[in-house]
């Protein structure tokens, strides 16, 4: 009788160990080792499957890439994140929090593509009836809020099936012969030959590997939906992200209307690209001008508000940064960021206290990026500093000004990348003044559509944004 062997696999890096360990010896993650049931001993030495079984080395000039273009995606923001469309034979992984809109977004995409392409939507979490109810709601032509809106006809080349067995899914693929395959989700799919339960490390890795082989050998484009952990990372071993060609994250606060589709990995386009959507009753609606939408509810001439220009991939976005200072009631002042890195906020507060001479040691500081966005790049440092200083001085930042610049520990301002593109976006939205770091090297000329105020230090930038403060006795200026 064949002996069944087990091993322990790390959920973070995919490393293996013959026995359980509290800390992974490779990535040093704690509590990430889970037990994996291997195949029977007699089958362990079986040869590894190849992509085609008929591989043959060829000279680089002799390889025919073909004239096949990308498959058109009817959702412009989705196509932007993918790099211009779907590459035939690619495999894409989409992750996000529960209820964020992953299934809705893919259903909208497939409904728009089913007129010209055959699509197979495989769901392991919903029945065909549930999916059709959502499709009927999405296809509604109710743009004016009418109660009795007539839905548009549903596409005939969109096939739905509820199945979790990968073998049965492959049979459906051979029968339907789709151009696009949707698997919702990879954690519910399983291989009958494996003794592990669905969602385990073995099942997720093997199912993803077989779907990759299907995509590469048949030219079918595969989209996989993946669950995320409480830390926000895609559940399962990290090897899953290495198997696929593209990894997309659907982000956003579930209490906010905006959703961001972010490209984390893309073998066919730019990484860190972002598509912006707004959640409506009829599904996700793309936002063609997100900067204008983010600033629509901004209160002009309010102390503690400034505008930053941040880059998301190749797209500049204008966001409102709000800052609030309040005398602390405790021994240690609090620093509370929302949408800003906590350590970055501590750095900015320290520079303002030491270099700009703002007495923040007894002030609680709150910083918020409006609309639930997350800004990680240092180019927003100057806007965050101006919002905090504006609230401290109770003086508004100029309403027609944007602030762009990285803040150094000496209080100096440093030039971020792609400055001309940021300035053109600010000018397009009607801003008249841009406060930027002083340019010390020759570069592309500034645009003439907006007035440029160059500042070398945080002192000069705050004076340009709010005017010079009134001088009081003592060392501190507030």
Residue pairs with C-beta under 8 A, 6 or more apart in sequence:
2 40
2 41
2 42
2 43
3 40
3 41
4 37
4 38
4 40
4 41
4 195
5 38
5 41
5 44
6 35
6 36
6 37
6 38
7 16
7 17
7 18
7 35
7 36
7 38
8 16
8 17
8 18
8 19
8 20
8 21
8 33
8 34
8 35
8 36
9 15
9 16
9 33
9 34
9 36
9 201
9 202
9 237
10 16
10 17
10 24
10 26
10 27
10 29
10 32
10 33
10 237
11 29
11 32
11 33
11 34
11 201
11 235
11 236
11 237
12 24
12 27
12 29
12 32
12 237
12 238
13 24
13 26
13 27
13 29
13 237
13 238
14 201
14 205
14 237
14 238
14 239
15 24
15 25
15 26
15 27
16 36
17 24
17 25
17 33
20 33
20 35
21 33
22 30
22 31
22 33
23 29
23 30
24 30
24 32
24 33
34 200
34 201
36 196
36 200
36 201
36 202
37 194
37 195
37 196
37 202
38 44
38 202
39 46
39 193
39 194
49 209
49 213
51 213
51 216
51 217
52 216
52 217
68 88
69 85
70 82
70 83
70 84
70 85
70 86
70 87
70 88
71 85
71 86
71 87
71 88
71 113
71 117
71 179
71 180
71 221
72 79
72 85
72 113
72 116
73 79
73 82
73 85
73 86
73 109
73 112
73 113
74 109
74 112
74 113
75 105
75 108
75 109
75 112
75 286
76 286
76 288
77 261
77 275
77 276
77 277
77 286
77 287
77 288
78 105
78 109
78 261
78 275
78 286
79 85
80 273
80 275
80 315
81 248
81 261
81 262
81 263
81 266
81 269
81 273
81 274
81 275
82 92
82 246
82 263
82 266
82 268
82 269
83 266
83 268
83 269
83 270
83 273
84 269
86 92
86 180
86 221
87 221
87 245
87 268
88 179
88 219
88 220
88 221
89 215
89 216
89 218
89 219
89 220
89 221
90 215
90 221
90 222
90 245
90 246
90 267
90 268
91 208
91 211
91 212
91 215
91 221
91 222
91 223
91 224
91 243
91 244
91 245
91 246
92 221
92 222
92 223
92 224
92 244
92 245
92 246
92 247
92 248
93 186
93 224
93 226
93 234
93 240
93 241
93 244
93 246
93 247
93 248
94 102
94 105
94 106
94 223
94 224
94 225
94 226
94 248
94 249
94 250
95 102
95 225
95 226
95 227
95 228
95 233
95 234
95 247
95 248
95 249
95 250
96 102
96 228
96 249
96 250
96 251
97 228
97 232
97 250
97 254
98 227
99 254
100 250
100 251
100 252
100 254
100 259
101 250
101 259
101 277
101 279
101 283
101 284
102 184
102 225
102 250
103 123
103 126
103 134
103 184
103 225
104 134
104 138
104 283
104 284
105 250
105 261
105 277
105 283
105 284
106 121
106 182
106 184
106 223
106 225
107 121
107 131
107 134
107 135
107 138
107 283
108 138
108 283
108 284
110 119
110 121
110 158
110 180
110 182
111 135
111 138
111 139
111 154
111 155
111 158
113 119
113 180
114 155
114 156
114 157
114 158
115 155
115 157
117 157
117 178
117 179
117 180
118 157
118 159
118 176
118 177
118 178
118 179
118 180
119 155
119 157
119 158
119 159
119 178
119 179
119 180
119 181
119 182
120 159
120 161
120 172
120 173
120 176
120 178
120 180
120 181
120 182
121 131
121 158
121 159
121 160
121 161
121 182
121 184
122 161
122 162
122 163
122 169
122 172
122 181
122 182
122 183
122 184
123 131
123 160
123 161
123 162
123 163
123 184
124 162
124 163
124 164
124 183
124 184
124 185
124 188
124 189
125 184
125 185
125 188
126 162
126 184
127 162
128 160
128 161
128 162
131 160
132 154
132 160
135 154
135 158
136 151
136 154
137 151
137 281
137 282
137 283
138 282
138 283
139 151
139 152
139 153
139 154
140 149
140 150
140 151
140 152
140 282
141 149
141 150
141 151
141 152
142 149
142 282
159 172
159 176
159 178
161 169
161 172
163 169
163 172
164 188
164 189
164 190
164 198
165 189
165 190
165 191
165 192
166 189
166 190
166 191
166 192
166 207
166 210
166 211
167 191
167 192
169 183
169 189
170 210
170 214
173 181
173 214
173 218
173 220
178 220
179 220
179 221
180 220
180 221
180 222
180 223
181 211
181 214
181 220
181 221
181 222
181 223
182 222
182 223
182 225
183 189
183 211
183 222
183 223
183 224
183 225
184 225
185 224
185 225
185 226
185 227
186 204
186 207
186 208
186 224
186 225
186 226
186 236
186 240
187 198
187 199
187 204
187 226
187 227
187 235
187 236
188 198
188 199
189 198
189 203
189 207
190 196
190 197
190 198
190 203
190 207
191 203
191 206
191 207
191 210
194 202
194 203
194 206
196 202
196 203
197 203
199 235
199 236
201 236
201 237
204 236
204 237
204 240
205 236
205 237
205 239
205 240
205 243
208 224
208 240
208 243
208 244
209 243
211 222
211 224
212 222
212 243
212 244
214 220
214 222
215 221
215 222
224 244
226 234
226 235
226 236
226 240
227 234
227 235
228 234
228 235
229 235
234 240
234 241
234 247
241 247
241 264
241 265
244 265
245 265
245 266
245 267
245 268
246 263
246 265
246 266
246 267
246 268
246 269
247 263
247 264
247 265
247 266
248 261
248 262
248 263
248 264
249 261
249 262
249 264
250 259
250 260
250 261
250 262
251 259
251 260
251 261
251 262
251 374
252 258
252 259
252 260
252 372
253 372
255 372
256 371
256 372
257 278
257 279
257 280
258 276
258 277
258 278
258 279
258 287
258 290
258 293
258 294
258 371
258 372
258 373
259 276
259 277
259 278
259 279
259 284
260 274
260 275
260 276
260 277
260 312
260 373
261 274
261 275
261 276
261 277
262 272
262 273
262 274
262 312
263 269
263 270
263 271
263 272
263 273
263 274
263 313
264 271
264 272
265 271
266 273
270 313
270 314
271 313
272 312
272 313
273 312
273 313
273 314
273 315
274 312
274 313
274 315
274 317
275 286
276 286
276 287
276 290
276 293
277 284
277 285
277 286
277 287
278 284
278 285
278 286
278 287
278 293
279 285
287 293
290 317
291 316
291 317
291 318
291 319
291 425
291 429
292 429
293 371
294 317
294 318
294 319
294 320
294 370
294 371
294 373
295 307
295 318
295 319
295 320
295 429
297 370
298 305
298 307
298 320
298 370
299 305
300 399
301 396
301 399
302 396
303 390
303 391
303 393
303 394
303 395
303 396
304 322
304 323
304 324
304 325
304 387
304 388
304 390
304 391
305 320
305 321
305 322
305 323
305 387
305 390
305 396
305 397
306 320
306 321
306 323
306 383
306 384
306 386
306 387
306 390
306 397
306 403
306 465
307 318
307 319
307 320
307 321
307 383
307 401
307 402
307 403
307 426
307 431
308 318
308 319
308 321
308 375
308 379
308 380
308 382
308 383
308 384
308 402
308 403
308 404
309 316
309 317
309 318
309 379
309 402
309 404
309 422
309 423
309 425
309 426
310 316
310 317
310 319
310 375
310 377
310 379
310 380
311 317
311 377
311 379
311 416
311 417
311 418
311 421
311 422
316 418
316 421
316 422
316 424
316 425
316 426
317 373
317 425
318 402
318 425
318 426
318 429
318 431
319 369
319 370
319 371
319 373
319 375
319 380
320 369
320 370
320 371
321 367
321 368
321 369
321 370
321 375
321 380
321 383
321 384
321 386
321 387
322 367
322 368
322 369
322 370
322 387
323 365
323 366
323 367
323 368
323 384
323 386
323 387
323 388
323 389
323 390
323 391
324 365
324 366
324 367
324 368
324 391
325 360
325 363
325 364
325 365
325 366
325 388
325 391
325 392
326 363
326 364
326 366
327 362
327 363
327 364
328 334
328 362
328 363
328 364
333 360
333 361
333 362
333 363
333 364
333 365
334 364
334 365
335 342
335 345
335 346
335 349
335 364
335 365
336 364
336 365
336 366
336 367
337 344
337 345
337 366
337 367
337 368
338 366
338 367
338 368
338 369
339 367
339 368
339 369
339 372
339 373
339 374
339 375
340 367
340 369
340 374
340 375
340 380
340 384
341 376
344 378
344 381
344 384
345 365
345 367
345 384
347 407
347 409
348 381
348 384
348 385
348 388
348 407
349 360
349 365
349 388
350 409
351 385
351 407
351 408
351 409
351 411
351 458
352 358
352 360
352 385
352 388
352 389
352 458
353 359
353 360
353 361
354 411
355 410
355 411
355 457
355 458
355 459
356 385
356 389
356 411
356 458
356 459
356 462
356 477
357 475
357 476
357 477
358 388
358 389
358 392
358 476
358 477
358 478
359 476
359 478
360 388
360 392
363 392
365 388
367 384
367 387
367 388
369 375
377 416
378 406
378 407
378 414
378 416
379 404
379 405
379 406
379 416
379 417
379 422
381 405
381 406
381 407
382 403
382 404
382 405
382 406
382 407
382 413
382 435
382 458
382 461
383 402
383 403
383 404
385 407
385 458
385 461
385 462
386 397
386 403
386 461
386 462
386 465
386 466
387 397
389 462
389 466
390 396
390 397
390 465
390 466
392 478
393 466
393 469
393 478
395 466
395 467
395 469
396 466
397 403
397 465
397 466
398 433
398 465
398 466
400 430
400 431
400 432
400 433
401 431
401 432
401 433
401 434
401 435
401 464
401 465
402 426
402 431
402 433
402 434
402 435
403 434
403 435
403 461
403 465
404 416
404 419
404 422
404 423
404 434
404 435
404 436
404 437
405 413
405 414
405 415
405 416
405 435
405 436
405 437
405 455
405 461
406 413
406 414
406 415
406 416
406 437
407 413
407 414
407 458
408 414
411 457
411 458
411 459
412 437
412 456
412 457
412 458
413 436
413 437
413 438
413 455
413 456
413 457
413 458
413 461
414 437
415 436
415 437
415 439
415 440
416 422
419 436
419 443
420 444
420 446
420 447
423 434
423 436
423 446
423 447
423 449
423 450
423 452
424 447
424 449
426 434
426 450
427 447
427 449
427 450
428 449
431 450
432 450
432 451
433 450
433 451
433 453
434 450
434 451
434 452
434 453
435 453
435 455
435 461
435 464
435 465
436 452
436 453
436 454
436 455
437 454
437 455
437 456
438 454
438 455
438 456
439 454
446 452
453 464
455 461
455 464
469 477
469 478
471 477
472 478
